[in-house]
């Protein structure tokens, strides 16, 4: 699984983002499509990370 430098870099970046997210547990208001709801900042950040990961994998699969 972690045989290439690219895999190690991805793991390190993921851990750094996770640490950053865990340090940002404050409550925030999210406005989306006219709706406002309170949530923790960590959930917003992790959601964006997961969406970015999925988009990156999808785009990479279409090019190969």
Phi, psi and omega in degrees: 000311182254056184267338184252156176300328179296321178294318178296318179297317178298318179295315180297316179296320178298316179296321178296318178295320179296316178298316179300317180294320180294336178275357181237071183263011183294155177279134178227158174263130179251128176254122181214119179052041177086355179257142176239128178217144179278141176205170177276145182300327181299322181291323177296315182293316179293324176298315179296322178296316181293317178298317178297320178296315180296316178297320179297317178294320181294315180294320180294323181291326181288330181285332184275000000 
